[in-house]
Amino acid sequence: KVFKANDNNWKNFAYEIEQFLDAGDSVIVIGKYSGYHRISGKSMSAVAAHVYDLREVKVCRFRMFADTKTSGMQCLDSIWRSVIGEKI
């Protein structure tokens, strides 16, 4: 859902996974968002961690933490809007 919604704004939008961490009832995924803005052509790269909280083998909560000091800060609003299903 996130990647499909961001196709409108970003070319080659991706989240590259670097590490999985077992945190008991949670799984932490460390990685990096990257892509090129379709209108400006500017590239972005933002380090981010996804935290998946699990209950009975299902994801019951998702949280994203991102480095907002990187050049990727501009993309985080559109990524978050995609996660919550808001039109971009």
ChimeraX attribute file (.defattr): number of C-alpha atoms within 10 A of each C-alpha:
attribute: neighborCount
match mode: 1-to-1
recipient: residues
	/A:1	9
	/A:2	16
	/A:3	15
	/A:4	11
	/A:5	18
	/A:6	22
	/A:7	15
	/A:8	12
	/A:9	18
	/A:10	24
	/A:11	16
	/A:12	14
	/A:13	21
	/A:14	18
	/A:15	17
	/A:16	14
	/A:17	14
	/A:18	11
	/A:19	10
	/A:20	13
	/A:21	11
	/A:22	9
	/A:23	11
	/A:24	9
	/A:25	12
	/A:26	17
	/A:27	17
	/A:28	19
	/A:29	19
	/A:30	19
	/A:31	19
	/A:32	19
	/A:33	20
	/A:34	20
	/A:35	22
	/A:36	18
	/A:37	20
	/A:38	14
	/A:39	9
	/A:40	9
	/A:41	11
	/A:42	12
	/A:43	16
	/A:44	19
	/A:45	19
	/A:46	21
	/A:47	19
	/A:48	20
	/A:49	20
	/A:50	17
	/A:51	19
	/A:52	19
	/A:53	18
	/A:54	15
	/A:55	11
	/A:56	7
	/A:57	8
	/A:58	9
	/A:59	14
	/A:60	11
	/A:61	11
	/A:62	14
	/A:63	11
	/A:64	14
	/A:65	12
	/A:66	18
	/A:67	15
	/A:68	14
	/A:69	10
	/A:70	12
	/A:71	13
	/A:72	20
	/A:73	14
	/A:74	14
	/A:75	21
	/A:76	17
	/A:77	11
	/A:78	17
	/A:79	19
	/A:80	15
	/A:81	15
	/A:82	18
	/A:83	16
	/A:84	10
	/A:85	12
	/A:86	10
	/A:87	8
	/A:88	13
